[in-house]
Amino acid sequence: MDPQNAELNTNLDLVRGAEIVLPTNDLKQDLPFYLKRLGFRLDKIFPADDPSVAVISGHGVSIRLDRNATAEVHSLRLNCDDPDKFANGQTKLTAPNGTQIEIIDANPPLVQPETQHSFLVRRLKDSDSWVIGRAGMRYRDLIPDRLGGSIIASHIRIPDGGPVPDMVHYHTVGFQLIFCYRGWVDVLYEDQGDKIRLTAGDCVIQPPEIRHRVVEASDNVEVVEIGVPADHVTTIDHEMTLPNGKGDPDREWQGTKFVYDKVAEATWKPWRIPGFEARDTGIGVATKGVAGVQVARPIKGEVAPRTSHNTDILFTFVKEGSMTLMVDGEEPYDLVAGDAFVVPPFMKAAYRNCSDDCELLEITLPSEFETEVAAD
């Protein structure tokens, strides 16, 4: 026997699975054909806002539909538990018939890209059309440059109320927030009992790999979803059925506890910026400082000073009302509900001309940082 073949045979137990790679121009057209007409099932899909890759399985084969694949080159992916021990550590092989063999880590580590800081304002009125993403949901990108891939912020809506065609799934992600902006949505979560109804102002964090399923939604429900890093995989869990009972309330998923914050139970306290008060969602504690989420509103009759911060990422969504964002070196930005902005560290900014009903949703990574008041 060829020594190389003998070594490959001894390492076959390292292979978790194999995927045949096929090109696709439009997953929205191809997936219904494979799933409904051919009887395959969906296993993975990403990214959620504009899917370009879907892994499906059935009839004894797994297929990777990839928008980046080419029709000229056919490839086979072998997902291995320890790629370095398979095929003498080679990551690419070529079969005699020309098929490209890719040796892939079956459990790649989650990589958090270094933040590429930029000042950004995203107005609702200037946004591109909504993109149809996973499970028929409409997505609007709130941070187009993704700050170098470190974060994705999406404004999501489901136009038609009723049952949502979702499956039990999980996300390979470092941090993920779902903030209900308009309407209501029912979601089932692993070990959290019966379905949870999020109404406008409520939020949850979905710890890494917690199983969940969107069940039903009101007409025109809208949510703001934050994901860190920007590129992460959604995996379908075909084995778990939800609800699955109520588990240990202190359970952690990769160091993060589940949080269900209700606006009806909010306590308002002075905020980091003078002239505002805020309600803390408790997410900073639940994530051990990975991220903080607060909703802030102006105190009537007070004027907020110019301030700067030293956290890595500070993203703000104008939840209600209107305001003027003033930053050094830029013309003032008049913002209304649905607009969003990112202020990089050490840039001086002021929130002025706030309407009485103004409310701001602020997400920071990490949660603990310093705010410095600057002289006008």
Order of alpha helices (4+ residues) and beta strands (2+ residues): alpha-beta-alpha-beta-beta-beta-beta-beta-beta-beta-beta-beta-beta-beta-beta-beta-beta-beta-beta-beta-beta-beta-beta-beta-beta-alpha-beta-beta-beta-beta-beta-beta-beta-beta-beta
